């Protein structure tokens, strides 16, 4: 394993890079396991078999890519988030605004609405609430749910939740297999898991929502309409979305960068990759078993009956795992499992609310109100979150009726429409020094326009339900019905790569003095780097942020002084109590706060102006 030291010109914030390999791996796994898995992954397995597990298997390889390609560059560059990396790599503010707008779009359609939908299903099954009452209850809970202690505490909470969830899922899996009679019986009975009252498609003469003949095959026919997940989409389209999620997503990258050093980061990625085997056994097979145990409810195909069972005429597959938890788990474990799952959903919702409020107030609102006070920014951010929540609730019926009511399919389709441009620019910027800001920005913009067009066509012209004719225009049937969203995602990735490359070659390159430690080829460079984001900074805004940082650090140093805790900072030789990883840097090291005045310690902690 590579152990070479990475130079850095930026000190590590106190207590950020201090997490060991097990916590990194568990946190990466826990950050990924959410509503799309408990509800969506199991539901997709109930509908169409094991092919959905390929999303998890693909992530195993992409996690290795994260540890060996992306994290080394992020660490050597001294950044702590992917947006910060793109600002240093390309400079200027318009890419930052683009990322902010896209983050808000994704928050509405894949995070807030999806989490509300998943949480509402659990509450519906356990407390017999209707969809909207359950969603409002979740919002009230999220309003009182607080998170404190910084990233390290969040990672500890992720680790604890991972242990409880994995143990609970193991118990539920064992009890489910006992209920159906074992693996072989599950495979045999799954293909016969029809509802007692089923509807036949008048055009294909097949039973609606029936288990497909290829349910136990991962690689399926790529012909248009032949299978739910074509093998070409699994190899190419899923990889694009996975690279965006695992190597560019703010939450995931922060977990990896919180590692003590490069060895812990890489080992944590390997550990998380092994953990990605678990969803096949803990979620996919139980989802299929749920259809065998509850064929009438989970496998319903008559719209009227589906409406009675779950409130959705298109199908009830999303109920597979929640119904298992409520019906199969023992009483005590059932309550613990529901509590942990809902706490995880609360965690996601609260984090999303905080992030969207900050993004809007700082990156968007302040551009129009440069002299806005902190209180004005706070009020604007909170009002914006209220609007996002209202839009997300209004969007719930769309999710409920999306393609046999498949939550995982819904999340992956939107991801394939919107994430490939970021994936393309991030990969090109990391591997090729010639990519410049103009190429990156216009590649992102062209990709966003094409992705939004497909998004509008997908939801503006929904496919017909089983048994009804397809009345969409011929061009829509070809562009949407026959062009699988995974194929579209890979096409969009190639398109953005082409646009970015052409525009970069036609415009002025970035000076090499701005690139040391920002690309894979220069990750070991010790040359002095002039950061582009510092050249673009507003001096007044920079001073305001510096004063805020000073007050925050003053409070931290005061507390640390009372407790005689060490503070790790720059400009001093390595000292006791600080992570050994500080020795890998040329300027950051350690300072024992005890013996220094608060003001002196604060000045030492602040970045160089």
C-alpha positions as CSV (number, residue, x, y, z in Angstrom):
1,X,0.0,0.0,0.0
2,X,1.3,3.4,-0.9
3,X,2.6,5.4,2.1
4,X,4.3,8.3,0.5
5,X,3.9,11.6,2.3
6,X,1.7,14.3,0.7
7,X,2.8,17.9,0.8
8,X,0.3,20.5,1.9
9,X,0.2,24.2,2.1
10,X,-3.0,24.2,4.2
11,X,-3.3,23.2,7.9
12,X,-5.8,20.6,8.9
13,X,-8.7,22.0,10.9
14,X,-8.6,20.8,14.5
15,X,-10.1,17.3,15.0
16,X,-11.1,16.9,11.3
17,X,-8.6,14.3,10.1
18,X,-8.6,12.1,13.2
19,X,-10.8,9.1,12.2
20,X,-9.5,5.5,12.0
21,X,-10.1,2.9,9.3
22,X,-13.1,1.2,10.9
23,X,-15.0,4.5,11.4
24,X,-14.2,5.7,7.9
25,X,-15.5,2.5,6.4
26,X,-18.6,2.3,8.6
27,X,-19.4,6.0,8.0
28,X,-19.1,5.7,4.2
29,X,-21.4,2.7,4.4
30,X,-23.9,4.4,6.8
31,X,-23.9,7.6,4.8
32,X,-25.0,5.6,1.7
33,X,-27.6,3.4,3.3
34,X,-30.8,5.4,3.6
35,X,-34.3,5.7,2.2
36,X,-33.3,4.6,-1.3
37,X,-32.1,1.2,0.1
38,X,-34.6,0.3,2.9
39,X,-37.5,1.2,0.7
40,X,-36.2,1.4,-2.8
41,X,-33.7,-1.4,-3.1
42,X,-35.9,-4.0,-1.4
43,X,-38.9,-2.8,-3.4
44,X,-37.0,-3.1,-6.7
45,X,-35.9,-6.6,-5.8
46,X,-39.5,-7.5,-5.0
47,X,-40.5,-6.2,-8.4
48,X,-37.8,-7.5,-10.7
49,X,-35.3,-9.7,-8.8
50,X,-31.6,-9.5,-8.0
51,X,-30.3,-7.2,-10.9
52,X,-30.7,-4.2,-8.6
53,X,-27.8,-5.5,-6.5
54,X,-25.5,-4.6,-9.3
55,X,-25.6,-1.0,-8.1
56,X,-24.1,-2.2,-4.9
57,X,-21.5,-4.4,-6.5
58,X,-20.5,-1.6,-8.9
59,X,-19.9,0.7,-5.8
60,X,-17.3,-1.8,-4.5
61,X,-15.0,-1.0,-7.5
62,X,-15.7,2.8,-7.4
63,X,-14.8,2.9,-3.7
64,X,-11.4,1.6,-4.6
65,X,-11.2,4.4,-7.2
66,X,-12.1,6.9,-4.5
67,X,-9.3,5.7,-2.3
68,X,-6.5,5.4,-4.9
69,X,-7.3,8.2,-7.3
70,X,-9.5,10.9,-5.9
71,X,-8.6,11.0,-2.2
72,X,-4.8,11.3,-2.8
73,X,-5.5,14.4,-4.9
74,X,-8.0,15.9,-2.5
75,X,-5.6,15.4,0.5
76,X,-2.5,16.7,-1.3
77,X,-4.4,19.8,-2.5
78,X,-5.4,20.6,1.1
79,X,-9.2,20.7,0.4
80,X,-11.9,19.2,2.6
81,X,-14.9,19.2,0.1
82,X,-15.3,18.6,-3.6
83,X,-16.8,22.1,-4.3
84,X,-13.7,23.5,-2.6
85,X,-11.5,21.4,-4.9
86,X,-13.3,22.7,-8.0
87,X,-12.9,26.3,-6.9
88,X,-9.2,25.8,-6.4
89,X,-8.8,23.8,-9.7
90,X,-10.8,26.2,-11.9
91,X,-11.3,29.5,-10.0
92,X,-14.0,32.1,-10.6
93,X,-17.4,32.0,-9.0
94,X,-19.8,30.8,-11.7
95,X,-18.9,27.1,-11.2
96,X,-19.6,27.6,-7.5
97,X,-23.1,29.1,-8.4
98,X,-23.7,26.2,-10.8
99,X,-23.0,23.6,-8.1
100,X,-25.2,25.5,-5.6
101,X,-28.2,25.6,-8.0
102,X,-27.7,21.9,-8.9
103,X,-27.4,20.9,-5.3
104,X,-30.7,22.6,-4.5
105,X,-32.4,20.8,-7.4
106,X,-31.0,17.4,-6.2
107,X,-32.0,18.2,-2.7
108,X,-35.7,18.7,-3.7
109,X,-36.1,15.8,-6.0
110,X,-33.7,13.1,-4.6
111,X,-33.2,13.9,-0.9
112,X,-36.0,15.8,0.8
113,X,-38.9,14.3,-1.2
114,X,-37.4,10.8,-1.3
115,X,-36.6,10.8,2.4
116,X,-40.1,12.1,3.2
117,X,-41.6,9.4,1.0
118,X,-39.6,6.6,2.6
119,X,-40.2,7.8,6.1
120,X,-43.9,8.2,5.5
121,X,-44.1,4.6,4.2
122,X,-42.5,3.3,7.5
123,X,-44.9,5.4,9.5
124,X,-47.9,4.3,7.4
125,X,-47.0,0.7,8.0
126,X,-46.2,1.0,11.7
127,X,-48.8,3.6,12.8
128,X,-51.4,3.4,10.0
129,X,-51.1,7.1,9.0
130,X,-51.8,8.4,5.5
131,X,-49.0,9.6,3.3
132,X,-49.3,13.3,4.0
133,X,-50.0,13.0,7.7
134,X,-46.9,10.9,8.0
135,X,-44.8,13.4,6.0
136,X,-45.9,16.2,8.2
137,X,-45.1,14.2,11.3
138,X,-41.6,13.6,9.9
139,X,-41.1,17.3,9.3
140,X,-42.2,18.1,12.9
141,X,-39.7,15.5,14.2
142,X,-37.0,16.9,12.0
143,X,-37.7,20.4,13.4
144,X,-36.8,19.2,16.9
145,X,-33.9,16.9,15.8
146,X,-30.6,18.5,16.5
147,X,-27.1,17.5,15.5
148,X,-24.0,18.7,17.4
149,X,-20.4,17.9,17.9
150,X,-19.0,18.4,14.4
151,X,-18.0,15.9,11.8
152,X,-16.2,13.5,14.2
153,X,-19.4,13.2,16.3
154,X,-21.5,12.6,13.2
155,X,-19.1,9.9,12.1
156,X,-19.4,8.3,15.6
157,X,-23.2,8.4,15.2
158,X,-22.9,6.9,11.7
159,X,-20.8,4.1,13.2
160,X,-23.3,3.3,15.9
161,X,-26.2,3.4,13.5
162,X,-24.3,1.1,11.2
163,X,-23.8,-1.5,13.8
164,X,-27.5,-1.5,15.0
165,X,-28.9,-1.5,11.4
166,X,-26.6,-4.3,10.3
167,X,-27.5,-6.4,13.3
168,X,-31.2,-5.7,12.9
169,X,-31.0,-6.5,9.2
170,X,-29.2,-9.8,9.8
171,X,-31.9,-10.8,12.3
172,X,-34.7,-9.9,9.9
173,X,-32.9,-11.7,7.0
174,X,-32.6,-14.9,9.1
175,X,-36.2,-14.8,10.3
176,X,-37.4,-14.1,6.7
177,X,-35.5,-17.0,5.2
178,X,-36.9,-19.3,8.0
179,X,-40.4,-18.0,7.1
180,X,-40.0,-18.8,3.4
181,X,-38.2,-22.1,3.9
182,X,-34.6,-21.2,2.8
183,X,-32.9,-19.8,-0.3
184,X,-33.9,-22.5,-2.7
185,X,-37.5,-22.3,-1.8
186,X,-37.3,-18.5,-2.1
187,X,-36.0,-18.8,-5.7
188,X,-38.7,-21.3,-6.6
189,X,-41.6,-19.5,-5.0
190,X,-40.6,-16.1,-6.1
191,X,-41.6,-16.9,-9.7
192,X,-45.0,-18.0,-8.5
193,X,-45.6,-15.0,-6.2
194,X,-48.7,-13.7,-8.0
195,X,-51.6,-11.9,-6.3
196,X,-54.7,-14.0,-6.1
197,X,-56.5,-11.3,-8.2
198,X,-54.3,-10.1,-11.1
199,X,-54.8,-8.1,-14.2
200,X,-53.7,-9.1,-17.7
201,X,-52.1,-6.7,-20.1
202,X,-54.4,-6.7,-23.2
203,X,-51.4,-5.8,-25.5
204,X,-48.7,-8.2,-24.3
205,X,-51.1,-10.9,-22.8
206,X,-48.9,-11.0,-19.7
207,X,-49.9,-10.6,-16.1
208,X,-49.3,-7.1,-14.9
209,X,-46.5,-6.7,-12.2
210,X,-45.6,-10.4,-12.6
211,X,-42.2,-11.7,-11.6
212,X,-40.0,-11.6,-14.7
213,X,-38.5,-14.7,-16.2
214,X,-35.0,-13.2,-15.8
215,X,-35.4,-12.3,-12.1
216,X,-32.3,-14.3,-11.1
217,X,-30.1,-12.8,-13.8
218,X,-28.0,-9.7,-13.2
219,X,-27.0,-9.1,-16.9
220,X,-30.1,-8.6,-18.9
221,X,-31.1,-7.9,-22.5
222,X,-30.1,-4.4,-23.6
223,X,-32.7,-4.2,-26.3
224,X,-35.2,-1.3,-25.8
225,X,-38.0,-2.4,-23.5
226,X,-36.7,-5.9,-23.1
227,X,-35.6,-5.6,-19.4
228,X,-35.9,-3.1,-16.6
229,X,-32.1,-2.8,-16.2
230,X,-30.0,-3.5,-19.4
231,X,-26.5,-4.9,-18.8
232,X,-24.9,-2.1,-20.8
233,X,-26.5,0.4,-18.5
234,X,-25.2,-1.5,-15.5
235,X,-21.6,-1.4,-16.7
236,X,-21.5,2.1,-18.2
237,X,-24.4,4.2,-16.9
238,X,-24.2,3.0,-13.3
239,X,-20.5,3.7,-13.2
240,X,-21.0,7.3,-14.2
241,X,-23.5,7.9,-11.4
242,X,-21.4,5.9,-8.9
243,X,-18.3,8.0,-9.6
244,X,-20.3,11.2,-9.1
245,X,-21.8,9.9,-5.8
246,X,-18.8,8.2,-4.3
247,X,-16.0,10.5,-5.5
248,X,-17.7,13.9,-5.8
249,X,-20.6,14.0,-3.3
250,X,-19.9,16.4,-0.4
251,X,-21.0,14.0,2.4
252,X,-19.1,11.0,1.1
253,X,-15.9,12.8,0.3
254,X,-15.9,14.4,3.8
255,X,-16.1,11.0,5.3
256,X,-13.0,9.8,3.4
257,X,-11.0,13.0,4.1
258,X,-11.7,12.7,7.8
259,X,-9.3,9.8,8.0
260,X,-6.1,10.2,10.0
261,X,-3.9,9.7,7.0
262,X,-3.8,8.1,3.6
263,X,-3.4,4.6,4.9
264,X,-6.6,4.9,7.0
265,X,-8.4,6.6,4.1
266,X,-7.6,3.8,1.6
267,X,-8.2,1.0,4.2
268,X,-11.5,2.6,5.1
269,X,-12.5,2.6,1.4
270,X,-11.6,-1.1,1.2
271,X,-13.6,-1.8,4.3
272,X,-16.6,0.1,2.9
273,X,-16.3,-1.9,-0.3
274,X,-16.6,-5.2,1.6
275,X,-19.6,-3.8,3.4
276,X,-21.3,-3.2,0.1
277,X,-21.7,-7.0,-0.2
278,X,-24.2,-6.8,2.6
279,X,-27.2,-5.2,0.8
280,X,-27.6,-8.2,-1.5
281,X,-28.2,-10.5,1.5
282,X,-29.8,-7.9,3.9
283,X,-32.1,-6.0,1.5
284,X,-32.4,-7.6,-1.9
285,X,-33.2,-11.2,-0.9
286,X,-35.5,-10.0,1.9
287,X,-37.3,-7.8,-0.6
288,X,-37.9,-10.8,-2.9
289,X,-39.0,-12.8,0.1
290,X,-41.5,-10.1,1.0
291,X,-43.3,-10.8,-2.3
292,X,-43.4,-14.5,-1.5
293,X,-44.8,-13.9,2.0
294,X,-47.2,-11.1,1.1
295,X,-48.1,-11.8,-2.6
296,X,-51.5,-10.0,-2.5
297,X,-50.2,-6.8,-1.0
298,X,-46.6,-6.5,-2.5
299,X,-47.4,-8.2,-5.8
300,X,-50.8,-6.5,-6.5
301,X,-51.5,-5.5,-10.1
302,X,-55.2,-4.4,-10.0
303,X,-55.2,-0.6,-9.6
304,X,-58.2,-0.6,-7.3
305,X,-56.7,-3.2,-5.0
306,X,-53.3,-1.5,-5.0
307,X,-55.0,1.7,-3.9
308,X,-56.6,-0.1,-1.0
309,X,-53.4,-1.8,0.1
310,X,-50.9,1.1,-0.2
311,X,-52.6,4.2,-1.6
312,X,-50.9,3.9,-5.0
313,X,-52.6,2.5,-8.1
314,X,-49.3,1.7,-9.8
315,X,-48.1,-0.9,-7.3
316,X,-47.0,-1.5,-3.7
317,X,-43.4,-2.8,-4.1
318,X,-42.0,0.0,-2.0
319,X,-43.8,-1.6,1.0
320,X,-41.7,-4.7,0.9
321,X,-39.1,-4.0,3.6
322,X,-41.3,-1.8,5.9
323,X,-43.9,-4.6,5.9
324,X,-41.2,-7.2,6.8
325,X,-40.0,-5.0,9.7
326,X,-43.6,-4.6,11.0
327,X,-44.8,-8.1,10.4
328,X,-41.8,-10.4,10.9
329,X,-39.5,-8.7,13.4
330,X,-40.0,-9.5,17.2
331,X,-41.7,-6.7,19.2
332,X,-38.6,-5.3,20.9
333,X,-36.3,-5.4,17.9
334,X,-39.1,-4.0,15.7
335,X,-39.2,-0.8,17.8
336,X,-35.4,-0.5,17.9
337,X,-35.1,-1.1,14.1
338,X,-37.8,1.5,13.3
339,X,-36.3,4.0,15.7
340,X,-32.8,3.7,14.1
341,X,-34.2,3.9,10.6
342,X,-36.3,7.0,11.4
343,X,-33.3,8.6,13.3
344,X,-31.2,8.0,10.2
345,X,-33.9,9.7,8.1
346,X,-34.1,12.6,10.6
347,X,-30.3,12.9,10.3
348,X,-30.5,13.1,6.5
349,X,-33.4,15.6,6.5
350,X,-31.9,17.9,9.1
351,X,-28.5,17.9,7.3
352,X,-30.3,18.6,4.0
353,X,-32.2,21.5,5.5
354,X,-29.1,23.0,7.0
355,X,-27.1,22.6,3.8
356,X,-29.8,24.0,1.5
357,X,-30.3,27.0,3.8
358,X,-26.5,27.7,3.8
359,X,-26.2,27.2,0.1
360,X,-29.0,29.5,-0.8
361,X,-28.2,32.3,1.7
362,X,-24.4,32.4,1.1
363,X,-24.0,31.3,-2.5
364,X,-27.1,32.8,-4.1
365,X,-28.9,35.3,-1.9
366,X,-25.8,37.2,-0.9
367,X,-24.9,37.7,-4.6
368,X,-27.9,39.9,-4.9
369,X,-27.8,41.4,-1.4
370,X,-24.1,41.9,-0.8
371,X,-24.6,44.0,2.4
372,X,-27.2,41.6,3.9
373,X,-26.9,41.2,7.7
374,X,-26.4,37.8,9.3
375,X,-30.0,37.9,10.6
376,X,-31.3,38.6,7.1
377,X,-29.3,35.7,5.7
378,X,-30.7,33.5,8.4
379,X,-34.3,34.4,7.7
380,X,-33.8,34.1,4.0
381,X,-32.3,30.7,4.3
382,X,-35.1,29.4,6.6
383,X,-37.8,30.8,4.3
384,X,-36.2,29.1,1.4
385,X,-36.2,25.8,3.2
386,X,-39.9,26.2,3.9
387,X,-40.4,26.6,0.1
388,X,-38.3,23.6,-0.6
389,X,-40.3,21.5,1.8
390,X,-43.6,22.6,0.3
391,X,-42.3,21.8,-3.2
392,X,-41.1,18.4,-2.0
393,X,-44.4,17.5,-0.4
394,X,-46.2,18.6,-3.6
395,X,-43.9,16.2,-5.5
396,X,-44.7,13.1,-3.4
397,X,-47.6,12.0,-5.7
398,X,-45.2,12.0,-8.7
399,X,-42.9,9.6,-6.8
400,X,-45.8,7.4,-5.7
401,X,-46.9,6.9,-9.3
402,X,-43.4,6.6,-10.9
403,X,-43.0,3.3,-12.8
404,X,-44.7,0.7,-10.6
405,X,-44.0,3.0,-7.7
406,X,-40.3,2.2,-7.6
407,X,-38.3,4.6,-5.3
408,X,-34.9,3.3,-6.2
409,X,-35.6,3.5,-9.9
410,X,-36.9,7.1,-9.4
411,X,-33.7,8.2,-7.6
412,X,-31.4,6.6,-10.1
413,X,-33.2,8.1,-13.1
414,X,-32.9,11.7,-11.7
415,X,-29.3,11.1,-10.8
416,X,-28.6,9.9,-14.4
417,X,-30.2,13.1,-15.7
418,X,-28.3,15.6,-13.6
419,X,-25.0,14.1,-12.2
420,X,-23.0,13.1,-15.3
421,X,-21.9,16.7,-16.1
422,X,-20.2,17.0,-12.6
423,X,-18.7,13.5,-13.0
424,X,-17.2,14.4,-16.4
425,X,-15.7,17.7,-15.3
426,X,-14.4,16.3,-12.1
427,X,-12.7,13.4,-13.8
428,X,-11.3,15.5,-16.6
429,X,-10.1,18.2,-14.2
430,X,-8.4,15.6,-12.0
431,X,-6.7,13.7,-14.7
432,X,-5.9,16.3,-17.4
433,X,-4.1,19.6,-16.7
434,X,-5.3,21.2,-19.9
435,X,-8.9,21.5,-18.8
436,X,-9.7,25.1,-18.0
437,X,-12.5,27.0,-16.3
438,X,-14.2,28.0,-19.6
439,X,-14.3,24.4,-20.8
440,X,-15.5,23.1,-17.4
441,X,-18.3,25.8,-17.1
442,X,-19.7,25.4,-20.5
443,X,-19.5,21.7,-20.3
444,X,-21.5,21.8,-17.1
445,X,-24.1,24.2,-18.6
446,X,-24.6,22.2,-21.8
447,X,-24.9,19.0,-19.8
448,X,-27.4,20.6,-17.4
449,X,-29.6,21.8,-20.3
450,X,-29.7,18.4,-21.9
451,X,-30.3,16.7,-18.6
452,X,-33.2,19.0,-17.7
453,X,-34.8,18.4,-21.1
454,X,-34.7,14.7,-20.5
455,X,-36.0,15.3,-16.9
456,X,-39.0,17.3,-18.3
457,X,-39.8,14.7,-20.9
458,X,-39.6,11.8,-18.4
459,X,-42.0,13.3,-16.0
460,X,-44.1,15.4,-18.5
461,X,-44.9,12.3,-20.5
462,X,-45.2,9.4,-18.1
463,X,-45.4,5.9,-19.5
464,X,-48.8,4.2,-19.6
465,X,-49.8,1.8,-16.8
466,X,-50.1,-1.9,-17.4
467,X,-53.0,-2.7,-19.7
468,X,-53.3,0.7,-21.2
469,X,-52.1,1.9,-24.7
470,X,-49.1,4.2,-25.1
471,X,-50.6,7.4,-26.3
472,X,-47.3,9.4,-26.1
473,X,-46.0,11.0,-29.4
474,X,-43.7,8.7,-31.4
475,X,-40.7,10.9,-30.8
476,X,-41.3,10.8,-27.0
477,X,-41.6,7.0,-27.1
478,X,-38.2,6.8,-28.8
479,X,-36.4,9.4,-26.7
480,X,-37.8,8.4,-23.4
481,X,-39.3,4.9,-23.6
482,X,-36.6,3.3,-25.7
483,X,-33.6,5.3,-24.4
484,X,-33.0,3.9,-20.9
485,X,-32.0,6.4,-18.3
486,X,-28.7,4.5,-17.6
487,X,-27.8,4.7,-21.3
488,X,-28.7,8.4,-21.3
489,X,-26.5,9.0,-18.3
490,X,-23.5,7.5,-20.1
491,X,-24.3,9.4,-23.3
492,X,-24.5,12.7,-21.3
493,X,-21.2,12.0,-19.7
494,X,-19.5,11.5,-23.1
495,X,-21.2,14.6,-24.4
496,X,-20.0,16.8,-21.6
497,X,-16.5,15.4,-21.9
498,X,-16.5,16.3,-25.6
499,X,-17.8,19.9,-25.0
500,X,-15.3,20.5,-22.1
501,X,-12.4,19.2,-24.1
502,X,-13.2,21.2,-27.3
503,X,-13.7,24.5,-25.4
504,X,-10.7,24.0,-23.2
505,X,-8.5,23.4,-26.3
506,X,-9.9,26.5,-28.0
507,X,-9.3,28.8,-25.0
508,X,-6.3,29.8,-22.9
509,X,-5.0,27.1,-20.6
510,X,-4.6,27.6,-16.8
511,X,-1.1,28.6,-15.8
512,X,0.9,25.7,-14.4
513,X,1.6,27.8,-11.2
514,X,-2.0,27.2,-10.2
515,X,-2.0,23.4,-10.6
516,X,0.5,21.8,-8.2
517,X,-1.2,19.1,-6.1
518,X,-4.6,19.6,-7.9
519,X,-4.3,16.8,-10.5
520,X,-3.4,13.2,-10.2
521,X,-0.1,13.7,-12.1
522,X,1.0,16.6,-9.8
523,X,-0.2,15.2,-6.4
524,X,3.4,14.8,-5.1
525,X,4.6,18.2,-6.4
526,X,6.3,20.5,-3.8
527,X,6.1,23.6,-5.9
528,X,4.3,26.6,-4.4
529,X,0.8,26.9,-5.7
530,X,-1.1,30.1,-6.2
531,X,-4.8,29.2,-5.7
532,X,-7.2,30.6,-8.2
533,X,-10.0,30.9,-5.7
534,X,-7.8,33.3,-3.6
535,X,-7.1,35.5,-6.7
536,X,-10.9,35.8,-7.3
537,X,-11.8,36.5,-3.6
538,X,-13.6,39.7,-2.6
539,X,-11.3,41.4,0.0
540,X,-14.2,42.7,2.1
541,X,-16.0,39.4,2.1
542,X,-12.7,37.6,2.9
543,X,-12.1,39.9,5.9
544,X,-15.7,39.3,7.2
545,X,-15.2,35.6,7.0
546,X,-11.8,35.9,8.7
547,X,-13.4,37.7,11.6
548,X,-16.1,35.1,11.9
549,X,-13.5,32.4,11.9
550,X,-11.5,34.2,14.5
551,X,-14.5,34.4,16.9
552,X,-15.3,30.7,16.3
553,X,-11.7,29.7,17.0
554,X,-11.5,32.0,20.0
555,X,-14.3,30.0,21.6
556,X,-12.7,26.7,20.7
557,X,-9.3,27.7,22.1
558,X,-10.9,29.0,25.3
559,X,-12.6,25.6,25.9
560,X,-9.5,23.7,25.0
561,X,-7.4,25.8,27.4
562,X,-9.7,25.0,30.3
563,X,-9.6,21.3,29.5
564,X,-5.8,21.2,28.7
565,X,-6.6,19.7,25.4
566,X,-4.1,19.9,22.5
567,X,-4.8,22.0,19.4
568,X,-3.1,21.0,16.2
569,X,-2.0,23.9,14.0
570,X,0.7,25.3,11.7
571,X,4.1,26.7,12.4
572,X,5.3,24.6,15.3
573,X,7.3,21.3,15.5
574,X,5.2,18.1,16.1
575,X,3.9,18.0,19.6
576,X,2.2,15.4,21.8
577,X,-1.5,14.9,21.6
578,X,-1.8,15.7,17.9
579,X,-2.4,13.1,15.1
580,X,0.8,11.6,13.8
581,X,-0.4,12.5,10.3
582,X,0.6,16.1,10.9
583,X,4.2,14.9,10.4
584,X,3.4,14.3,6.7
585,X,3.0,18.0,6.1
586,X,5.7,20.6,5.7
587,X,4.0,23.5,7.6
588,X,1.2,22.2,9.8
589,X,2.2,20.6,13.1
590,X,1.2,20.9,16.8
591,X,0.7,23.5,19.5
592,X,-0.2,22.9,23.1
593,X,-2.7,25.6,23.9
594,X,-1.8,25.6,27.6
595,X,0.7,28.4,28.2
596,X,-0.5,30.6,25.3
597,X,-2.9,33.5,25.5
598,X,-6.2,33.0,23.7
599,X,-5.5,35.8,21.2
600,X,-2.1,34.3,20.4
601,X,-3.5,30.9,19.9
602,X,-6.3,32.2,17.7
603,X,-3.8,34.1,15.5
604,X,-1.7,30.9,15.1
605,X,-4.8,28.9,14.2
606,X,-6.0,31.3,11.5
607,X,-5.0,30.6,7.9
608,X,-2.4,32.9,6.4
609,X,-4.1,36.1,5.1
